[in-house]
Amino acid sequence: MSTQLLCNTKIDYSTIPGTETVPFTFELDLLNSNLDPLPGEYQKFCYIVTGVGADVPTQKNLSHWVLVVCDDITEDQIITDTITVTIDGVPQTVIFGTNVVLQTDPTTGCKGLKFDFPLSKLGGIMTVCFELNVTYPVGPNHVCVKGGQVVETELSICGPSCGELQPCQTFTYQTATVCVPVVVTPTAIPGTTRTICCGDPVINPGERTCASGSTHCYFTVSQRVCIEVPVTFGATATVGEARITCEDVGSSCTDCV
């Protein structure tokens, strides 16, 4: 599976506060799902529902649940004879249109695939799989649960969604002082010399040698200079391990400011 998931693969309704709860977890079964099918394959979604409640009257058994799928999904896109449901390891008889329905559920108000199979809050385990003959993007789909008179619809899990999902891009900025050592090395390049005669030459007759004087003349020349040193400063950035701080769960991004 190469699909990059930008949604929850597991949700826990036992964490939702309330005087009465429906204590069940829902997990996308990545091992048995086929989210990114190859040519000739069907897209497949599998889920594991687990009861994590206690034997107290305020926690309710699961009556049924609804996976709110993309509105574009129609009944003829669902491979109905591949829908499977097991409860505590026992395969259940699936009748599409009766105990598995694509509709708006009147008790939860949620539109999607309804799985009408009760499950015990005391460690009951339900597995559900279905296949689609059209490949949809994988994104957040609300899960609606009904137990007793309690209805919960807050949480969402990865499922078949409409449209393209784009990750959020954030720009961050880091101020820093960059230091680099600079070495200035002096240079002096002589130009072409020329000799200028000072007065008339002195001519002495006879054979003579130059008895006095030196073979070299020495002097120094100094000049104050200003050196322009161009230096370009910059920096490179590498991205480390990402971490996330989870906040409240909502049904939309209207509070994202």
Secondary structure, 3 states (H helix, E strand, C coil): CCCCCCCCCEEEHHHCCCCCECCEEEEECCCCCECCCCCCCCEEEEEEEEEECCCCCCECCECEEEECCCCCCCHHHECHHHCEEEECCEECCCCECCCEEEEECCCCCCEEEEECCCECCEEEEEEEEEEECCCCCEEEEEEEEEECCEEECCCEEEEECCCCCCCCCCCCCCCCCCCCCCCCCCCCCCCCCCCCCCCCCCCCCCCCCCCCCCCCCCCCCCCCCCCCCCCCCCCCCCCCCCCCCCCCCCCCCCCCC
